[in-house]
Amino acid sequence: ILLSACGKEDYVYPNLLTEMTCLKTNNEGYGFQILTDDGTVWNLREGNRPDSLTADSIYRVVSRFAPLPSNGNSGQEATAYSFQSVIAPIPRPESLFESIHTDPVSIQSIWQSKNYLNMILLIKIKEKGSKLAFVDQGISTNEDGTQTLTLMLYHNRNNDVEGYDQKYYLSVPLWHYQDKLHKGDQIVFKLNTYKEGMTSRTFTY
């Protein structure tokens, strides 16, 4: 009887994709396109689209969306289900910070895509919000002629009590360095973690 009753309420959920993407707005401030890091463009069907955003802009977001069957005319389409903001400021030189805070975090994952260095971090919070940014520590030249860009996570937890883990999504805009870095150059990203202390991850541009 229980199985029969549940069967009447069955709902088949669509296959949702969850990715860090860019959300593009139109001249009315509606999100109308999702741009994935592999270059795929998804046009959003009218309906569950974010609005009241800055017109003709691009936002870095975590998108949950369902691809729709192609109609053969307007390209790939999708239905949006939710968006979550990603912290993605352009790195600033150390000289522009009054002081550098490197309060610890936990790394859930960190990876490089074409135009971004992405990460999911866990930060212990209770009542106050953390301030997060990226510090540009400069570009150095290696003996083999390649370059190394050194970046560091700025994290100020404002002396908050270390209560529960809050998940934060961040992306370093690597497109900011497209005129400075070349294929084969290195990117070193430094951050302070509970598990490893001050550590780093290295990526090839």
C-alpha positions in Angstrom: 0.0 0.0 0.0 2.8 2.3 0.9 4.6 1.7 -2.5 1.3 2.3 -4.3 0.6 5.5 -2.5 4.1 6.8 -3.2 3.9 5.9 -6.8 1.1 8.4 -7.3 3.4 11.2 -6.0 6.4 10.2 -8.1 8.2 13.0 -9.8 11.0 12.4 -12.3 13.6 15.1 -11.7 15.6 16.2 -14.7 19.3 15.5 -15.0 20.8 18.7 -13.5 24.3 20.0 -14.2 26.1 21.9 -11.4 29.1 23.9 -12.6 31.0 27.0 -11.9 30.0 29.2 -14.9 29.6 32.7 -16.1 26.0 34.2 -16.2 25.5 36.8 -18.9 22.7 39.4 -18.6 20.8 41.2 -21.3 20.0 44.9 -21.6 17.1 44.5 -19.1 19.2 42.9 -16.4 17.9 39.3 -17.0 20.3 36.4 -17.0 19.8 34.9 -20.4 23.0 32.8 -21.1 25.2 30.4 -19.1 28.8 30.3 -20.4 30.7 27.2 -19.1 34.4 27.1 -18.7 34.8 24.7 -21.7 33.2 27.2 -24.0 29.7 25.9 -24.1 26.9 28.4 -24.3 23.5 27.6 -22.9 20.6 29.9 -23.7 18.1 30.0 -20.8 14.4 29.5 -21.4 12.2 32.2 -20.1 10.8 31.5 -16.6 13.2 30.8 -13.8 15.8 33.3 -14.8 17.5 35.7 -12.4 16.5 39.4 -12.8 17.2 42.8 -11.3 20.9 42.4 -12.2 23.3 44.8 -13.8 22.5 45.0 -17.5 24.9 43.7 -20.1 27.2 42.2 -17.5 28.8 38.9 -16.6 28.6 37.3 -13.2 30.6 34.4 -11.9 28.2 31.8 -10.4 27.6 28.2 -9.5 24.8 27.2 -11.9 22.3 24.3 -11.5 20.6 23.8 -14.8 19.0 21.1 -16.9 19.8 20.9 -20.7 16.8 20.8 -23.0 16.4 19.0 -26.3 17.7 21.0 -29.2 15.0 22.6 -31.4 17.6 23.0 -34.2 17.2 26.8 -34.4 18.4 28.7 -31.4 21.3 26.6 -30.3 21.6 24.7 -27.0 19.0 25.6 -24.4 18.6 24.9 -20.7 16.2 25.5 -17.8 17.8 27.3 -14.8 17.1 26.0 -11.3 19.4 28.0 -9.1 22.5 30.2 -9.0 25.0 30.9 -6.2 27.5 33.7 -6.2 31.2 33.0 -6.6 33.8 35.3 -5.0 35.9 36.3 -8.0 37.8 39.6 -7.5 40.8 40.5 -9.6 44.0 40.0 -7.5 45.5 43.1 -6.1 49.1 43.8 -5.3 50.3 43.5 -1.7 50.9 47.2 -1.5 47.2 48.0 -1.8 46.4 46.0 1.4 46.7 47.8 4.7 47.6 44.4 6.3 47.6 40.8 5.0 45.4 38.3 6.8 45.9 34.6 6.2 43.4 33.0 8.6 43.2 29.2 8.0 40.7 27.4 5.7 40.1 23.8 4.6 40.4 22.9 1.0 37.5 20.8 -0.4 38.8 21.1 -4.0 40.9 23.4 -6.2 41.3 23.2 -10.0 42.2 25.2 -13.0 39.9 25.9 -16.0 40.7 27.9 -19.1 40.1 31.4 -17.7 39.9 30.7 -13.9 41.5 29.1 -11.0 38.6 27.6 -9.0 38.3 26.4 -5.5 35.8 25.3 -2.9 36.9 26.2 0.6 35.4 25.4 4.0 35.6 28.2 6.5 34.7 27.9 10.2 32.2 30.7 11.1 29.6 31.5 13.7 28.2 35.0 13.5 30.6 37.2 11.4 31.3 36.9 7.7 34.8 36.4 6.4 36.5 38.8 4.1 38.2 37.0 1.2 40.4 38.4 -1.6 43.4 37.4 -3.8 46.9 38.9 -3.3 49.1 39.3 -6.3 52.7 38.7 -5.2 54.2 39.4 -8.6 55.6 37.6 -11.6 59.1 36.2 -11.6 61.3 34.9 -14.4 62.6 31.3 -14.1 66.0 30.0 -15.3 64.4 28.3 -18.3 62.8 31.5 -19.5 59.3 30.7 -18.2 57.5 32.8 -15.7 55.9 32.2 -12.3 52.9 34.1 -11.1 52.5 33.9 -7.3 49.1 34.5 -5.8 47.9 34.2 -2.2 44.5 33.9 -0.5 43.6 36.8 1.7 41.3 35.6 4.5 40.2 37.8 7.4 37.6 36.0 9.6 37.2 39.1 11.8 38.0 37.2 15.0 34.8 35.2 14.6 34.3 32.1 16.8 35.2 28.9 14.8 31.8 27.3 14.9 30.6 25.4 11.9 32.0 24.9 8.4 30.6 27.2 5.7 31.2 26.4 2.1 32.7 29.2 -0.1 33.1 29.2 -3.9 36.0 31.3 -5.3 37.5 31.8 -8.7 40.7 33.7 -9.6 40.2 35.5 -13.0 43.2 34.2 -14.9 42.0 36.2 -18.0 43.4 39.2 -16.1 46.8 37.9 -16.9 46.3 37.0 -20.6 48.7 39.7 -21.7 51.3 38.8 -19.1 51.5 35.0 -19.0 52.2 32.6 -21.8 51.6 28.9 -22.3 53.9 26.9 -20.1 54.2 29.5 -17.4 53.5 28.5 -13.8 50.9 29.8 -11.3 51.6 29.2 -7.6 48.6 29.7 -5.3 49.4 30.0 -1.6 46.9 29.7 1.3 46.9 28.9 5.0 45.1 25.6 5.9 44.2 23.8 9.1 45.7 20.5 7.8 49.0 21.7 6.1 49.6 25.1 7.5 50.9 27.6 4.9 50.9 25.6 1.7 50.6 26.1 -2.0 49.3 24.5 -5.2 51.0 24.9 -8.6 49.3 25.0 -12.0 50.5 25.3 -15.6 49.1 28.2 -17.6 
